[in-house]
Amino acid sequence: MKKPYPEKVMRYFGNRLSKTVIWVSMLIVGVVNYNYENWTDDYKIIAWDVNSYYAYLPMVFIHHDIDLDFVDEDPATHKAHFWPVPTPTGGKAILTTMGLSFLYAPFFLGGHLYAHLFGYETSGFSAPYQIALILSCLFYLTIGLIFLRKFLRLYFSEPVTALTLLIVVFGTNLLHYVTDEPTMSHAYNFSLISVFLFTVTRWYRSPRFVNAVITGALAGLITLIRPTNIIVILFLLLYGITSFTDLGNRIVFYFRRWGLLLVMVTAFIIVWIPQFLYWHHVSGSIFLNTYGTGGEGFFFNNPQVWHLLFSYRKGWFVYTPVMFVAILGFYFLYRKNRGLFWPVLVYLLVNTYILASWWAWWNGGSFGQRSFIDMYGLMAIPLAALLAWALQKRFYTWIPIVLVITALLSLNIFQTLQYREKALHFVMMTKKSYWAVFLDRTPPQHYWDNLVYPDYEAARKGEYYTETEIPYGLEKQLGMRGYEYLRYLEDSLSEACSHGSDTVTKNLIEQKALEAFREKVHDYYNKEK
């Protein structure tokens, strides 16, 4: 049978094509990082969430104080980077788990040594430390792509693997999180989960002690970085399952190898032991829910699936549309390999439900839905299935698909630049704002006029797109956000009632405050018109 034209062209490069894609991609990402010089920006490398991911390292190796007393002793110096939360026993704990600090550690120590030798500030936050962390991201990204390639090559051709890797790097918001915010957790999680995919295949090919240790420890580390990623175990359990008979055989497989299963679980737990010891020291318990202190949590009875996927505020398919193309690939994956179809589909559905149930489903300030980046190694599988089908067809089938993907790659790169240049807002986007700045790197005035700030206080109660969301322009006028202004009105009304003869209930005060707030928003919009 005559091979399709693109297959013949790309096979000319032999088995080096996907490897070339990896190294060229890393070269481009490295050059972009060098040109951005983000280590000169205090709000890029060790900032926001990374402050907590990273805090374990300077706490232990520089301050030698796991109680964080040094923060209170010199708050002017330390409170910019250390954000402890109170524990039930009156101690102070770092907000996040320490998994990322494990991955940062070798690079942190290298940066620390460099800072000592060449006279830089050794606080843990000067340029050598920041550059070292950027290098850590590039290192782990490379490892992730290498292992994702190994996994994909088990099932797909060299050209399909190469195209898939290219799309994952340059067609998704992973690109932003390896160039502009490279120390956030997502590239690291993407890397580890991609390695895990290959590790699972090796475990089932050769179920022995070493592979049990590696698989368990890797699952433990993935979970230690982001506890909700414990669902990687679903891929481990469902890999290769195509029927209920297979599921029964899988249960028998683990019963017969209960010793190795115990080894795997033990390896998982060992990775967590330093975290348990730290939590016990600061709180008296080996388990500590640090996020619960701020009212954050999950609303599993009110998942915002539609908003998570399609909203202009932060919809996954809006800001990473190539993933919608990957979703279409599930049809072809089902036809060709149900042993991969079911674990990936179940993982996607469970992960989507969890992410949609988080109180702030938009994940704060971010480019698109950043939490989905963790599973892009899995999403590469249906994407590759679609590409494999397309490249087997004649030109009138594969050319349109290649053109669509090329357009989506270009759009992603353009929107990545827009986000860096603040032409896409990190949390206030609306439909009107999105289209006002579509394919435009200079936002017009009506882009700003239509931005809306979410009500975080309402979100903590599981209420979304409430009447207390506030336009960007009005926020600037008032000097406060919507929920802050509403609380201000409530306090003012309550104080006024306490000095008057009328007795007004709390509900009535809230109602009157909301009416006053609506009137303020209404007046603002009328004025703008």
MARLUMLUM-144027 format. One record per residue (C-alpha): x, y, z. Coordinates in steps of 0.5 Angstrom, whole numbers, padded with zeros to 4 digits, always signed. Layout:
! MARLUMLUM-144027
XYZ
...
END
This chain:
! MARLUMLUM-144027
+0000+0000+0000
+0003+0007-0002
+0004+0011+0004
+0001+0018+0005
+0005+0024+0003
+0007+0027+0010
+0009+0020+0013
+0014+0019+0007
+0017+0026+0008
+0017+0026+0015
+0020+0019+0015
+0026+0022+0011
+0028+0024+0018
+0028+0017+0021
+0028+0016+0028
+0031+0023+0030
+0025+0027+0028
+0022+0027+0035
+0028+0028+0039
+0030+0034+0034
+0023+0037+0036
+0025+0036+0044
+0032+0039+0043
+0030+0045+0038
+0024+0046+0043
+0028+0047+0049
+0033+0051+0045
+0027+0056+0044
+0025+0056+0051
+0032+0057+0054
+0033+0063+0049
+0026+0066+0051
+0028+0065+0058
+0034+0069+0057
+0031+0075+0053
+0026+0076+0058
+0031+0076+0064
+0025+0075+0069
+0030+0074+0075
+0030+0082+0075
+0023+0082+0076
+0021+0081+0084
+0014+0079+0081
+0016+0073+0077
+0021+0068+0079
+0020+0067+0087
+0013+0070+0088
+0006+0069+0089
+0005+0061+0090
+0012+0060+0089
+0014+0064+0095
+0010+0058+0099
+0013+0052+0094
+0020+0055+0095
+0020+0057+0103
+0022+0050+0106
+0029+0051+0103
+0031+0058+0106
+0027+0056+0112
+0032+0050+0113
+0038+0052+0110
+0039+0059+0111
+0035+0061+0117
+0035+0054+0120
+0028+0055+0124
+0023+0051+0122
+0018+0055+0127
+0019+0061+0122
+0020+0065+0128
+0025+0069+0124
+0019+0072+0120
+0016+0075+0126
+0023+0078+0129
+0024+0082+0122
+0018+0082+0118
+0020+0088+0114
+0025+0083+0111
+0021+0077+0111
+0014+0078+0110
+0015+0079+0103
+0017+0072+0101
+0014+0068+0107
+0007+0067+0108
+0006+0062+0114
-0001+0060+0116
-0003+0059+0123
-0004+0052+0126
-0009+0049+0131
-0003+0049+0137
-0001+0056+0135
+0005+0055+0131
+0006+0057+0124
+0006+0053+0118
+0008+0054+0110
+0001+0054+0106
+0003+0049+0101
+0007+0042+0101
+0014+0041+0100
+0014+0037+0094
+0017+0042+0089
+0022+0044+0094
+0025+0037+0093
+0025+0039+0086
+0028+0046+0087
+0033+0043+0092
+0039+0041+0088
+0039+0048+0084
+0038+0052+0090
+0044+0049+0093
+0048+0050+0087
+0045+0058+0087
+0047+0058+0094
+0054+0056+0093
+0055+0061+0087
+0052+0067+0091
+0057+0065+0097
+0063+0064+0092
+0062+0071+0088
+0059+0076+0093
+0052+0076+0092
+0046+0076+0097
+0045+0070+0100
+0038+0071+0103
+0036+0066+0098
+0032+0071+0093
+0038+0074+0089
+0039+0073+0082
+0043+0066+0083
+0038+0063+0086
+0032+0065+0081
+0037+0063+0075
+0038+0057+0078
+0030+0056+0079
+0029+0057+0072
+0034+0052+0070
+0031+0047+0074
+0024+0048+0070
+0028+0047+0064
+0031+0041+0066
+0025+0038+0069
+0021+0040+0062
+0027+0036+0058
+0026+0030+0062
+0018+0030+0062
+0019+0031+0054
+0024+0025+0053
+0019+0021+0057
+0013+0023+0054
+0017+0021+0047
+0018+0014+0050
+0011+0013+0052
+0008+0016+0045
+0013+0012+0041
+0010+0005+0044
+0004+0007+0040
+0005+0012+0035
+0010+0013+0029
+0016+0018+0029
+0012+0023+0025
+0006+0023+0030
+0010+0023+0036
+0014+0029+0034
+0008+0033+0032
+0004+0032+0038
+0011+0034+0042
+0011+0040+0038
+0003+0042+0040
+0004+0040+0047
+0010+0045+0048
+0008+0051+0043
+0000+0050+0042
-0002+0050+0050
-0001+0055+0056
+0005+0050+0058
+0009+0055+0054
+0007+0061+0058
+0009+0057+0065
+0016+0055+0062
+0018+0062+0060
+0014+0067+0063
+0013+0064+0070
+0017+0058+0070
+0018+0056+0077
+0010+0055+0078
+0008+0048+0079
+0005+0046+0073
+0011+0045+0068
+0014+0040+0074
+0008+0036+0075
+0007+0036+0067
+0014+0033+0067
+0013+0028+0073
+0006+0025+0070
+0009+0024+0063
+0015+0020+0067
+0010+0016+0071
+0006+0014+0064
+0012+0011+0062
+0014+0008+0069
+0007+0005+0069
+0008+0001+0062
+0015-0001+0065
+0012-0004+0071
+0006-0008+0068
+0012-0011+0063
+0016-0013+0069
+0013-0013+0076
+0019-0013+0080
+0021-0010+0086
+0025-0004+0083
+0019-0002+0079
+0015-0002+0084
+0019+0002+0088
+0020+0007+0083
+0012+0007+0081
+0010+0008+0088
+0015+0014+0090
+0014+0017+0083
+0006+0017+0085
+0008+0020+0092
+0012+0026+0089
+0007+0028+0084
+0002+0028+0090
+0007+0031+0095
+0007+0037+0090
-0001+0037+0089
-0005+0033+0093
-0011+0033+0088
-0006+0029+0083
-0007+0023+0087
-0011+0021+0082
-0005+0019+0078
-0007+0012+0081
-0013+0012+0076
-0008+0011+0070
-0004+0006+0074
-0010+0002+0076
-0014+0002+0069
-0008+0002+0064
-0009-0003+0059
-0017-0005+0062
-0021-0006+0056
-0027-0010+0059
-0030-0012+0066
-0026-0018+0065
-0020-0014+0064
-0022-0011+0071
-0023-0017+0074
-0016-0020+0072
-0013-0013+0074
-0015-0014+0081
-0013-0022+0081
-0006-0019+0079
-0005-0015+0085
-0008-0020+0090
-0002-0025+0087
+0003-0019+0088
+0001-0017+0094
+0008-0016+0097
+0010-0012+0091
+0004-0008+0092
+0006-0007+0099
+0013-0004+0097
+0009+0001+0092
+0005+0004+0098
+0011+0004+0102
+0015+0008+0097
+0009+0013+0096
+0009+0014+0104
+0016+0014+0105
+0016+0020+0100
+0011+0024+0105
+0015+0022+0111
+0019+0029+0112
+0012+0033+0111
+0009+0029+0116
+0014+0030+0121
+0014+0038+0119
+0006+0038+0120
+0007+0034+0127
+0012+0039+0129
+0008+0045+0128
+0001+0043+0129
+0002+0036+0133
-0002+0032+0128
+0001+0029+0122
-0004+0031+0117
-0006+0039+0117
-0011+0042+0112
-0007+0049+0111
-0012+0051+0106
-0018+0051+0111
-0015+0057+0115
-0017+0062+0109
-0024+0059+0108
-0022+0056+0102
-0025+0049+0100
-0029+0045+0095
-0036+0045+0093
-0037+0038+0090
-0044+0039+0090
-0044+0045+0085
-0038+0044+0080
-0037+0050+0075
-0036+0045+0069
-0038+0050+0064
-0035+0056+0067
-0028+0052+0067
-0028+0050+0060
-0032+0055+0056
-0032+0062+0060
-0028+0068+0058
-0026+0069+0065
-0021+0063+0064
-0024+0057+0060
-0020+0052+0058
-0022+0051+0051
-0022+0059+0050
-0015+0060+0052
-0012+0053+0050
-0017+0051+0044
-0012+0046+0041
-0014+0042+0047
-0021+0041+0044
-0018+0038+0038
-0015+0033+0043
-0022+0032+0046
-0024+0030+0039
-0018+0025+0039
-0022+0020+0044
-0026+0018+0038
-0020+0015+0034
-0017+0013+0041
-0023+0009+0043
-0023+0005+0036
-0015+0004+0036
-0013+0003+0043
-0019+0002+0049
-0013+0000+0054
-0011+0007+0053
-0018+0010+0052
-0021+0009+0059
-0015+0011+0063
-0014+0017+0060
-0022+0019+0059
-0023+0017+0067
-0017+0021+0069
-0020+0027+0065
-0027+0027+0068
-0025+0026+0075
-0020+0031+0074
-0025+0036+0071
-0030+0035+0077
-0024+0036+0082
-0022+0043+0079
-0029+0045+0077
-0031+0044+0085
-0025+0048+0087
-0028+0055+0091
-0024+0059+0086
-0025+0055+0080
-0021+0060+0076
-0015+0059+0080
-0013+0066+0081
-0009+0070+0077
-0007+0065+0071
-0006+0065+0063
-0012+0060+0062
-0014+0054+0066
-0007+0053+0069
-0008+0046+0073
-0010+0042+0067
-0003+0043+0065
-0001+0038+0069
-0005+0032+0065
-0002+0035+0058
+0002+0028+0058
-0004+0024+0058
-0008+0029+0053
-0002+0028+0048
-0005+0021+0048
-0012+0023+0044
-0008+0028+0041
-0003+0023+0038
-0009+0019+0036
-0013+0024+0032
-0006+0026+0028
-0005+0019+0027
-0011+0018+0023
-0010+0024+0019
-0004+0023+0017
-0006+0016+0014
-0011+0020+0010
-0010+0023+0003
-0008+0031+0003
-0016+0033+0003
-0016+0030+0010
-0010+0032+0013
-0008+0039+0010
-0015+0042+0013
-0013+0039+0020
-0006+0041+0020
-0008+0048+0018
-0013+0048+0024
-0007+0046+0028
-0002+0051+0025
-0008+0057+0026
-0009+0054+0034
-0001+0054+0035
+0000+0061+0032
-0006+0064+0036
-0003+0060+0043
+0003+0064+0042
+0000+0070+0040
-0004+0070+0046
+0002+0068+0051
+0005+0075+0048
-0002+0078+0050
-0002+0076+0057
+0005+0077+0058
+0004+0084+0056
-0002+0085+0060
-0007+0085+0054
-0011+0079+0057
-0012+0080+0064
-0010+0075+0069
-0017+0074+0072
-0022+0080+0070
-0023+0077+0063
-0031+0078+0060
-0033+0076+0053
-0033+0084+0051
-0026+0085+0053
-0024+0078+0050
-0026+0080+0043
-0024+0088+0044
-0017+0085+0044
-0017+0079+0040
-0011+0079+0036
-0009+0086+0038
-0003+0087+0043
-0006+0094+0045
-0012+0094+0049
-0017+0099+0047
-0021+0103+0052
-0027+0099+0052
-0023+0093+0053
-0021+0096+0060
-0029+0098+0061
-0031+0091+0061
-0027+0088+0065
-0030+0085+0072
-0027+0083+0078
-0030+0076+0081
-0033+0076+0088
-0028+0072+0092
-0032+0073+0098
-0038+0070+0095
-0034+0064+0092
-0032+0062+0099
-0039+0060+0100
-0040+0057+0093
-0043+0063+0089
-0041+0065+0083
-0042+0071+0078
-0046+0074+0083
-0048+0081+0083
-0042+0084+0088
-0037+0083+0082
-0035+0090+0080
-0033+0093+0074
-0025+0095+0073
-0027+0102+0072
-0031+0103+0078
-0026+0099+0083
-0021+0104+0081
-0026+0110+0083
-0028+0107+0089
-0021+0104+0091
-0024+0098+0093
-0027+0091+0090
-0034+0089+0090
-0034+0085+0096
-0030+0090+0100
-0035+0096+0098
-0041+0092+0100
-0038+0090+0107
-0037+0098+0107
-0044+0099+0106
-0046+0094+0111
-0042+0097+0116
-0044+0104+0115
-0052+0102+0115
-0051+0098+0121
-0047+0104+0125
-0053+0108+0123
-0058+0104+0125
-0055+0103+0132
-0055+0110+0133
-0062+0111+0131
-0069+0109+0134
-0071+0104+0128
-0068+0097+0129
-0066+0093+0123
-0064+0086+0122
-0058+0084+0119
-0061+0081+0113
-0065+0088+0112
-0058+0091+0113
-0055+0086+0108
-0061+0087+0103
-0060+0095+0103
-0053+0095+0102
-0054+0090+0096
-0059+0095+0093
-0054+0101+0094
-0049+0097+0091
-0053+0095+0085
-0055+0103+0084
-0047+0105+0084
-0046+0100+0079
-0052+0102+0075
-0050+0109+0076
-0043+0107+0073
-0045+0104+0067
-0050+0110+0065
-0044+0115+0066
-0040+0110+0062
-0045+0110+0056
END
